[in-house]
Amino acid sequence: MEHNIINVAIYGFKNLTTPPKAADSSIMFSVHDSIEQLQQFNEKNQPCFLVVPCKKVKKLQKRFDNFEDTLKIIIVKNGEKLIEMMDNSQLDKYMKAPFDAKKIEKYLMKIYQKDSYFVIDDEDTQSLKSRLDIQRRELQSSTALLESYKKAVDAGTILSKTDTKGVITYVNEQFCKISGYTKEELIGKPHNIIRHPDNPPSIFKQMWDRIQSKQIWHGEVKNRTKNGGHYWVDATVVPILNENNEIIEYVALRHNITEVMDYKELLEQRVKEKTKEITKNIKLLQEYKNAVDASSIMSKTDTKGRITFVNDEFCKVAKYSKEELIGKPHNIVRHPDMPKEAFKQMWDTILDKQIWTGVVKNRAKDGTAYWVHATIVPILDDRNNIVEFVGIRQDITELMSYRQELEKKVQEELEKNREKDVMLQQQSAQAAIGEMVNSIAHQWRQPINSISLEATNIILDAQMQEGFDTIEESASTISYLTKTMSQTITDFMEFSNPDRTEERFFAAEMFDSIQKMLESQLFSKNIAFVNNCDTGLQLYTYKNDLKQVVINLVNNAKDAFVKHNIEGKDKQIVIRVKEDAINVAITIEDNAGGIPEEYKEKIFDPYFTTKNPGEGTGLGLYISKKIVNDQLMGELYYTSSGEGTRFTIDIPKRCTI
């Protein structure tokens, strides 16, 4: 008998443009991209197998002549579609997606034997008989394959069937396994035997409305096990129709998604809790914003310095209305006493995308002057471009007036006596007061800087709606620094009080307060403050006098790091306290490079300084030594090397308990 070619026409696969090449020369694959082309090929090449995806079947049924009589291999991807096509008798042969030419070739070779293959001729009874035989064998193969698919579905799917009233007529082993019921306990029972009370009734109404209208329903359902537990399934319920298009039963296929849904519930709970926390933080953030807005002088300008926003505090101090300020250049409040160089340095800094801080003298609308400590922050977009500037200021007019008043009084006292010794004494007094005033300003400047930066952080967080977990920390820092500033004035008044008395205190606590007071300034210079004092050691002496000496020594160490440009190693200022039989020794040690040999004999002399003009009076160490000698009844001395300097404050043992 003559061997003939088995023609396989492929249609409807988007990614398939080149016909596959069969291993067997009796099989010829061809790819068609139009129904008309497919129709012509089918008419010329008989017999012909047609390979199409299931989603193209309905379209071909409408437009392809003799489609029902054509031998077909349907590529099925969706289990629901498979059941639907089986029910509607649309399958000759089906295969599981994706398209696989080798599997099709293998299938065809099972059907056709080379020594018994004939061209089908409608007028040839033998050929027709062969065609029917082919279809019979194909049906047998399809039935066997369908059984295999059934086993596969049964093994990996939770399967059940119910009658039209929802009474269970069949369950598979997977159903029993997950629900905890036996088949005998389930067959004949309504399907709601496993319904969980957490499910809203609306979900089942929607399901019944859909399947009773002969449509497939799909959804996620929470079920209850026999022992009261729960499990989640991704369910598909399919109405099964008879030849009269009447519903005779329902088939439900489910997959266990308990782990996913439990995790989803956990996430939803966490989101709910987080949302509640965010709402609380937003309210708290607004309170902090209100507090900052009420206590700080705030403004915003565009990149050219034009005012775009001012708060009420700004208007109150500057004595302008918002309408008079918005749109105007910020120099509307500039005082003529301020040097131009100061503003040039400010603009150079902020245009370089750095934060600028400084003290500025401004002029109000009525011509009066006021002083502010200002922090200017450049605001950047996601491309690191400057979009605006935010200015936060604190009114320090009272402090500056107080300083000017003190300086005036000192000057008046100096003019009363011109004798050399008296003059030196008066100059020392002036220097002492000046040092104390500078100390106040110095000690206030850093907390003010810190308050400004913390306030800026809160404002930026508010604008970007993030960073809620740092708000409480920023607020605590602001609270602590304001208390420190208040304590500075108290300490100054006590230091100036001739009737002050000795007091008992823990040394470690005093060093901790000094550390907190100076930590921002030291941090900005990358200097570590190490407090190795025994927490149980108590001192009985003039606390504020000792505190001023330690602050002066720590500041000197900090300035030494800057002056010597120390980089590339760990910079430290270390505090240690040791006791012996006679004295208590407090050491302040740095690794800032030490004191040059030519200065070692002069550092306690009045008016001696290694700093640049205007940066120091030369009386800091002189006054510190006098305080230790005269008030604390001790000694202040030092040792120095190429590595660093150690100052030691020796206090007699009788001053401790």
Summary of the structure (lengths in Angstrom):
residues: 657
radius of gyration: 45.6
end to end distance: 123.0
largest distance: 145.8
contacts: 1876
relative contact order: 0.04
helix: 49%
strand: 24%
